[in-house]
Amino acid sequence: MRAPVRGVGRVDAAQALQLAGIVGAVVLAAVVNVLAARHFERWDWTRDRRWSLSPATIETLHALDARELHVTLWVIAGEADPVESSLRQLLTAYDAATSHLDVHWIDPDRDAVQLVDLQRRFGLEAGRAEDGRLATDAIVIASQGDRHWFLTQGDMFEQSDDVHVKPREERALTQAIRSVMGGEKTRLCFTVGHGELSLEPGKDDRESLGAVRDLLEKDNYELASVDTTAPDAHEPFAGCAVAIVAGPKAAFAPDEATRLRAWLLQGGNALVAIGPIDASTPTGLAPAGIDDVLAPFGIGLDEAVVHDVDPKVGVPDTHGEGFLVTPEPHPTTAGLVPGGGDARPPRVAMFFARPLHHVPAPGAISATDLLVTGPDAFSKASIAGASTWRDVPPRDPADRAGPFVLAMAAERPAIARATHGPRMVVVGSRFALAEDNWRQPHALHGAAFFVDSAISWLAARAPVVDVPDGAEVAAAMRISEEGRDEVRRYVLMLMPLATLLMGIAVWAWRRSSENAPYAGPPSDPRGAGGAATKTGTP
């Protein structure tokens, strides 16, 4: 008779429990991987947030998903290309923000078939560089449908000197994507004839709109100059989405102001950057001639110059005429106010500015304050004799004390079936649109961001793609002729000599101990059993 086997049921239960645990772990791992793939998130721990995307880029990528547009990027860069690693990091962030972006990497030295196909499709040119690598005239090609856009290495970086460059890859990539997305161009009309800032690049960045022009054109805007002083300019703003008055030095004539006012009240939009106007008057200032244009929007101009001598906000060497201002909440300042879209919002600097005031005119609307000064600011209603001032101008008893409003925005009720009513943004400085503002680093890029956002709000368009140049990075190593000689001496003379001397030392040491007898291990004072033996008489 066979005895029963004990513990079999208990062993089977334990094995089943172990199997269930393994299956549960596999299922849990699968679920975690699925969730991670659907809710992918990246963290940027770099000091200048080099790989974090701007709001304009994120909105552009989300627009691809919303419009069901697929954009293809061909990146023509090999492992030895200096831009390859940074582009991979940045495009990983792009790919995480949209499912409608296809990125293809092509190494021109290895992927010959794909390179030939690109040459045939887009007319790409290729040739050998000095170091033997195969180089092309474009490093990135963006394509969507029958549209394509080339990006060169010069679009990706701005050369600071022989060694350092300023990265601008995100701006170039996002502008390329927007360029191939299509859509109608929005027409921006810049007034001329009153000494406004020029659309053409100039020697003085403070008198040019060159950087603004390049930025807006790549953002699918159409730019035009409108001479409102021409005798036959009866409807100068026909076909314009936004009229921009970029820092006039002379007043508008009454008939010009009348035509601009009529166009605005019929549904037009305007950005007016107008500072104090110098003149041969008792106060040294003259009216701008557009009070009737601004009054329906509840905005008025003061004939004065604002100074702020607070050392916390003053710009050095400007004698109080340059200072930092505080943005107030509004769509045009969303990325400038603390707690807004930017965790570290840039500061807004103003130069040679005039204060604004609210106008309670009949039929006017209430304007919103955008940029304000601190309480230590004061305004001078007279700048007569300013040529004799060597420092901050004297503060007279009649000078008004701050704070002052330097920028306002307003929107009138919509007309008929328009998506929004006539909009107006006024900033009291002609230098708000100066090219120099767009060359500032992120910390001082606030004035440029403000103008970008104002244009986007007025045109009811997506944010302008304005990504400041990144911090300088080393792209090469410059070695002088003396340095080359030093490296040559080190490699060809010092290193072999050091190796030879070390070999001689090792040979001499081994030679000196070659015939010495082997001493063996030190004797153990304890006995064989490991216990110490006692000496002496019991």
C-alpha positions in Angstrom: 0.0 0.0 0.0 1.5 3.4 -1.2 1.7 6.1 1.4 0.0 9.5 0.5 2.3 12.2 -0.7 2.1 15.2 1.6 2.3 18.9 0.6 1.5 18.5 -3.1 -1.5 20.8 -3.0 0.5 23.4 -1.1 3.3 23.3 -3.7 0.9 23.7 -6.6 -0.7 26.7 -4.9 2.6 28.4 -4.4 3.7 27.8 -8.0 0.3 29.2 -9.2 0.8 32.3 -7.1 4.3 32.8 -8.5 3.0 32.4 -12.0 0.2 34.9 -11.4 2.7 37.3 -10.0 4.9 37.0 -13.2 1.8 37.5 -15.4 0.7 40.5 -13.4 4.2 42.0 -13.7 4.2 41.6 -17.5 0.7 43.1 -17.8 1.7 46.0 -15.5 4.8 46.7 -17.6 2.8 46.6 -20.8 0.2 49.1 -19.4 3.0 51.4 -18.2 4.6 51.3 -21.6 1.3 52.1 -23.3 0.6 55.0 -21.0 4.2 56.3 -21.4 3.9 56.2 -25.2 0.5 58.1 -25.1 1.6 60.7 -22.5 5.2 61.3 -23.4 6.8 64.1 -21.5 10.3 65.6 -21.6 12.1 67.7 -19.0 14.6 70.4 -19.9 17.2 70.9 -17.1 19.6 73.1 -19.0 20.3 76.5 -17.5 19.0 78.5 -20.5 16.2 75.9 -21.3 17.9 75.2 -24.7 15.6 72.4 -25.6 12.3 73.9 -24.4 9.9 74.9 -27.2 8.4 78.4 -27.3 4.6 78.9 -27.2 4.6 79.9 -30.9 6.3 76.6 -31.9 3.9 74.6 -29.7 0.9 76.3 -31.3 2.3 75.7 -34.8 2.7 72.0 -34.1 -0.7 71.7 -32.6 -2.1 73.5 -35.7 -0.7 70.6 -37.8 -2.8 68.2 -35.8 -5.9 70.4 -36.0 -5.6 70.9 -39.7 -4.6 67.2 -40.4 -1.5 68.4 -42.3 1.6 66.2 -42.5 4.9 68.0 -42.8 8.0 66.1 -43.7 11.5 67.3 -42.6 14.6 65.9 -44.3 17.7 66.5 -42.2 20.8 66.2 -44.2 23.5 65.8 -41.6 26.0 63.0 -40.7 27.4 62.1 -37.4 30.4 64.3 -38.0 28.3 67.4 -38.7 28.4 69.9 -35.9 24.6 70.6 -36.0 23.6 66.9 -36.0 23.4 66.4 -32.2 21.6 69.6 -31.4 19.0 69.1 -34.2 18.3 65.6 -32.8 17.6 67.0 -29.4 15.4 69.7 -30.7 13.4 67.6 -33.2 12.8 65.0 -30.4 10.9 67.8 -28.6 9.0 68.7 -31.9 8.1 65.0 -32.4 6.7 64.8 -28.9 4.3 67.8 -29.5 2.7 66.5 -32.7 1.9 63.3 -34.6 1.9 65.0 -38.0 5.6 65.7 -38.4 7.8 63.1 -40.2 11.5 63.5 -39.8 14.0 61.6 -42.0 17.7 61.7 -41.3 20.1 61.4 -44.3 23.8 61.0 -43.9 25.2 62.4 -47.3 28.3 60.2 -47.0 26.3 56.9 -46.4 22.8 57.4 -47.8 23.7 58.0 -51.4 20.4 56.8 -52.9 18.3 59.0 -50.7 20.5 62.0 -51.4 20.2 61.5 -55.1 16.4 61.3 -54.7 16.4 64.7 -52.9 18.5 66.2 -55.5 16.1 65.1 -58.2 12.9 66.2 -56.3 14.1 69.5 -54.9 17.1 70.5 -57.0 19.5 70.0 -54.1 23.1 70.6 -54.9 26.0 68.7 -53.3 29.8 68.9 -53.3 32.8 68.0 -51.3 34.0 70.1 -48.4 37.6 70.8 -47.5 37.7 67.9 -45.0 36.4 65.5 -47.6 32.8 65.3 -46.3 29.9 65.5 -48.7 28.1 68.9 -48.1 24.8 70.2 -49.5 23.4 73.7 -50.0 20.6 72.9 -47.5 20.8 71.2 -44.2 17.0 70.8 -43.7 14.2 70.6 -46.2 10.6 71.1 -45.1 7.9 69.8 -47.4 4.1 69.7 -47.4 2.3 68.9 -50.6 3.8 70.9 -53.5 5.5 73.4 -51.1 9.0 73.1 -49.8 11.4 75.3 -47.8 15.2 75.1 -47.6 17.2 75.9 -44.4 21.0 76.4 -44.6 23.5 76.2 -41.9 23.5 80.0 -41.8 19.8 79.9 -40.8 20.6 77.6 -37.9 23.4 79.7 -36.4 24.7 83.2 -36.3 28.5 83.4 -36.4 29.7 85.5 -33.5 33.4 85.1 -34.1 35.8 82.4 -35.4 35.0 80.2 -32.5 31.5 80.9 -31.1 28.0 80.8 -32.7 24.5 81.8 -31.5 22.0 78.9 -32.0 18.7 79.8 -33.7 17.5 76.4 -34.8 14.0 76.5 -33.3 13.2 79.8 -35.0 14.4 78.5 -38.4 12.6 75.1 -38.1 9.2 76.6 -37.0 9.3 79.3 -39.7 10.0 76.6 -42.3 7.1 74.5 -41.0 4.8 77.6 -41.2 6.0 78.5 -44.6 4.9 75.1 -46.1 1.6 75.0 -44.2 0.1 77.4 -46.6 -2.7 79.8 -46.0 -3.3 83.3 -47.2 -0.8 86.0 -46.4 -1.8 88.8 -44.1 -1.0 92.3 -45.4 0.7 94.7 -43.0 0.9 98.3 -44.2 3.6 100.6 -42.8 3.0 104.3 -43.2 5.8 106.4 -44.7 6.3 110.1 -45.3 6.6 111.3 -41.7 10.2 110.1 -40.9 9.0 106.6 -39.8 11.5 103.8 -39.2 12.5 102.3 -42.5 11.6 98.8 -43.7 15.1 98.6 -45.3 18.1 97.7 -43.2 20.2 100.7 -42.2 23.4 101.5 -40.5 21.6 102.5 -37.3 19.6 99.7 -35.8 17.4 102.2 -33.9 16.2 103.7 -37.3 15.5 100.4 -39.1 12.9 97.7 -39.2 15.1 95.2 -40.9 14.9 92.5 -38.3 11.1 93.0 -38.0 10.7 92.7 -41.8 12.6 89.5 -42.0 10.8 87.9 -39.1 7.3 88.8 -40.4 8.0 87.8 -44.0 9.1 84.4 -42.9 5.9 84.2 -40.8 3.7 84.4 -43.9 3.0 88.2 -43.7 3.0 90.5 -46.7 4.6 93.8 -45.9 3.9 97.0 -47.9 4.8 100.7 -47.5 1.9 103.2 -47.7 2.5 106.8 -48.4 -0.5 108.6 -46.9 1.0 112.0 -48.0 0.5 111.4 -51.7 -2.2 113.7 -53.2 -4.1 110.8 -54.8 -4.0 108.6 -51.7 -7.8 108.5 -51.2 -7.9 104.9 -49.9 -4.3 104.2 -48.9 -5.2 101.3 -46.6 -7.4 99.3 -49.0 -6.5 95.6 -48.7 -4.5 96.1 -45.4 -5.2 93.9 -42.4 -3.2 96.1 -40.0 -1.8 99.6 -40.4 1.5 100.2 -38.6 2.7 103.7 -37.7 6.3 103.0 -36.9 7.7 106.0 -35.1 7.0 109.2 -37.1 9.1 112.3 -36.6 6.5 114.6 -38.1 2.8 115.2 -37.6 0.1 113.7 -39.7 -1.9 116.2 -41.8 -5.6 116.5 -41.0 -6.8 114.8 -44.2 -4.4 111.9 -43.6 -5.7 111.5 -40.1 -9.3 111.6 -41.4 -8.7 108.8 -43.9 -7.0 106.6 -41.3 -9.8 107.2 -38.8 -12.5 106.3 -41.4 -10.6 103.1 -42.3 -10.3 102.0 -38.7 -13.9 102.6 -37.8 -14.9 100.5 -40.8 -13.1 97.5 -39.4 -9.3 98.3 -39.7 -6.7 97.6 -37.1 -3.6 99.7 -36.2 -0.4 99.5 -34.2 0.9 103.1 -33.4 4.4 103.5 -32.0 4.8 107.2 -31.5 7.1 109.0 -29.2 7.6 112.7 -28.4 8.0 114.7 -31.6 10.8 117.4 -31.5 9.9 120.8 -32.8 10.9 124.4 -32.7 8.2 125.4 -30.2 8.4 126.9 -26.7 8.3 123.4 -25.2 10.4 121.7 -27.8 7.5 119.3 -28.6 4.8 119.2 -31.2 1.4 117.4 -31.5 1.3 114.2 -33.5 -1.9 115.1 -35.4 -3.7 111.8 -34.7 -5.7 112.7 -31.6 -9.0 112.2 -33.6 -7.7 108.8 -34.8 -7.1 107.6 -31.3 -10.1 109.2 -29.5 -12.7 106.6 -30.6 -10.6 104.0 -28.9 -10.4 106.0 -25.7 -6.7 106.7 -26.0 -4.9 110.1 -25.8 -1.3 111.3 -26.1 0.5 113.6 -23.7 3.1 116.1 -25.1 5.8 115.2 -22.6 8.9 113.0 -22.1 9.0 110.4 -19.3 12.1 109.9 -17.2 12.7 107.3 -14.5 15.7 107.7 -12.2 15.1 104.6 -10.1 18.4 102.7 -10.2 16.4 99.4 -10.1 14.8 100.1 -13.5 17.0 102.7 -15.1 19.1 101.8 -18.2 22.7 103.0 -17.7 24.0 106.0 -19.7 20.5 107.1 -20.8 20.1 110.0 -18.2 16.7 108.6 -17.2 15.2 108.4 -20.7 15.7 104.6 -20.8 14.1 102.4 -18.2 12.2 99.1 -17.6 8.4 99.1 -17.4 5.9 96.7 -15.9 3.4 94.8 -18.2 -0.2 94.6 -17.2 -2.4 91.5 -18.1 -3.7 91.4 -21.7 -3.3 89.1 -24.7 -0.5 91.2 -26.0 1.5 90.8 -22.7 0.6 87.2 -21.9 4.3 86.1 -22.0 5.6 89.1 -20.2 3.6 89.2 -16.9 4.8 87.0 -14.0 2.8 83.8 -13.8 2.0 83.9 -17.6 3.3 81.7 -20.3 6.9 82.2 -19.5 8.3 81.1 -16.1 11.0 83.7 -16.4 9.5 86.5 -18.4 11.8 89.0 -20.1 11.9 92.7 -19.2 10.5 95.5 -21.4 12.7 98.5 -21.9 11.4 101.8 -23.2 13.4 104.8 -24.5 12.4 108.4 -25.1 8.7 107.7 -24.3 5.6 109.8 -23.9 2.7 109.1 -21.4 -0.8 108.1 -22.6 -4.1 108.9 -21.0 -7.7 107.7 -21.2 -10.0 109.8 -23.3 -13.7 110.0 -22.2 -14.9 111.1 -25.6 -18.5 110.5 -26.7 -18.8 107.1 -28.2 -15.3 106.1 -27.1 -14.6 102.8 -25.4 -12.4 102.0 -22.4 -8.8 101.2 -23.2 -6.7 98.7 -21.3 -3.4 99.7 -19.8 -0.5 97.5 -21.1 2.8 99.0 -19.9 3.2 101.2 -16.8 6.1 102.9 -15.1 7.0 103.0 -11.4 6.0 105.8 -9.0 9.5 107.4 -9.1 9.0 108.3 -12.8 8.3 111.9 -13.8 7.3 113.6 -17.1 8.7 116.9 -18.5 6.3 118.9 -20.5 9.1 121.0 -21.8 12.5 119.8 -23.2 13.6 123.3 -24.2 17.3 123.7 -23.5 17.8 119.9 -23.4 21.0 120.3 -25.4 22.6 121.7 -22.2 21.6 118.8 -20.0 24.6 116.7 -19.0 22.8 114.2 -16.8 19.2 113.6 -15.6 17.2 116.7 -16.4 16.2 118.9 -13.5 12.8 118.1 -12.1 10.6 121.3 -12.1 7.7 121.8 -9.7 5.3 121.6 -12.6 6.5 118.2 -13.8 4.0 115.4 -13.2 4.9 112.5 -11.0 4.3 108.9 -12.0 3.2 106.2 -12.4 2.5 106.7 -16.1 0.9 104.5 -18.8 3.1 104.0 -21.8 1.0 101.6 -23.8 -2.7 100.9 -24.2 -4.9 98.6 -26.2 -8.6 98.8 -27.2 -11.2 96.9 -29.3 -14.4 98.4 -30.5 -17.6 96.4 -31.1 -17.5 94.1 -34.1 -19.0 95.3 -37.4 -21.5 93.1 -39.2 -20.2 89.5 -39.2 -16.6 90.2 -38.5 -14.8 87.9 -36.1 -13.7 90.9 -34.0 -14.1 94.6 -33.9 -11.5 97.3 -34.9 -8.5 96.9 -32.7 -5.8 99.5 -31.7 -2.5 99.2 -29.8 -0.6 102.4 -29.0 2.8 102.6 -27.4 4.4 105.9 -26.6 7.9 105.3 -28.0 9.0 105.3 -31.6 11.9 102.9 -30.6 9.5 100.1 -29.7 9.9 98.8 -33.3 13.6 99.5 -33.6 15.7 96.6 -34.9 17.9 96.6 -31.9 15.1 95.2 -29.7 15.1 91.9 -31.7 18.8 91.4 -31.2 18.5 91.4 -27.4 18.9 88.1 -25.4 15.8 86.5 -23.8 16.1 88.4 -20.6 15.8 91.8 -22.4 13.7 90.7 -25.3 10.5 92.0 -23.8 9.9 95.0 -26.2 10.3 92.7 -29.2 7.9 90.1 -27.7 5.4 92.9 -27.0 5.4 94.1 -30.6 5.2 90.5 -31.9 2.2 89.8 -29.7 0.5 93.1 -30.6 0.7 92.3 -34.3 -0.6 88.8 -33.8 -3.5 90.1 -31.7 -4.4 92.9 -34.2 -4.2 90.5 -37.2 -6.0 87.6 -35.2 -3.1 85.3 -36.2 -1.0 82.8 -34.4 1.9 84.2 -32.4 4.8 85.5 -34.4 7.7 83.0 -34.3 10.3 85.1 -32.4 12.8 82.9 -30.6 15.8 84.9 -29.3 19.3 83.6 -30.3 20.6 81.2 -27.8 23.6 81.7 -25.6 26.9 81.6 -27.4 28.4 78.1 -27.7 31.8 77.0 -28.9 31.6 75.6 -32.4 35.3 75.3 -33.1 38.7 75.6 -31.5 41.1 78.2 -32.8 44.8 77.3 -32.6 47.6 79.7 -33.4 50.8 78.8 -35.1 52.6 78.9 -31.7 50.0 76.5 -30.4 50.5 74.1 -33.3 54.3 74.1 -32.7 53.7 73.4 -29.0 51.3 70.5 -29.8 53.9 69.2 -32.3 56.7 69.3 -29.7 54.5 67.6 -27.2 53.4 64.8 -29.5 56.6 64.2 -31.4 59.2 64.9 -28.7 58.0 65.1 -25.1 55.6 62.1 -25.1 58.2 59.7 -26.7 60.9 61.0 -24.4 58.8 60.5 -21.3 57.9 57.0 -22.4 61.6 56.2 -23.0 62.7 57.5 -19.6 59.9 55.5 -17.9 61.1 52.4 -19.7 64.7 53.0 -18.6 63.6 53.4 -15.0 61.7 50.1 -15.0 64.6 48.3 -16.7 67.1 49.7 -14.1 64.8 48.6 -11.2 64.4 45.1 -12.5 68.1 44.9 -13.3 69.0 45.8 -9.7 66.8 43.1 -8.2 67.6 40.4 -10.7 70.3 38.4 -8.6 69.0 39.1 -5.1 68.0 35.9 -3.1 64.4 35.3 -2.4 63.7 36.1 1.3 60.4 34.3 1.5 57.4 35.4 3.6 58.1 36.7 7.1 58.1 34.0 9.9 55.0 33.6 12.0 55.9 34.0 15.7 53.0 31.7 16.6 53.0 27.9 16.6 51.6 25.6 13.9 48.2 25.6 15.5 48.0 29.3 15.4 48.4 29.9 19.1 51.3 31.9 20.5 53.8 29.7 22.4 54.9 30.7 25.9 58.5 30.8 27.0 60.0 30.6 30.4 59.5 28.2 33.4 56.1 26.9 34.3 
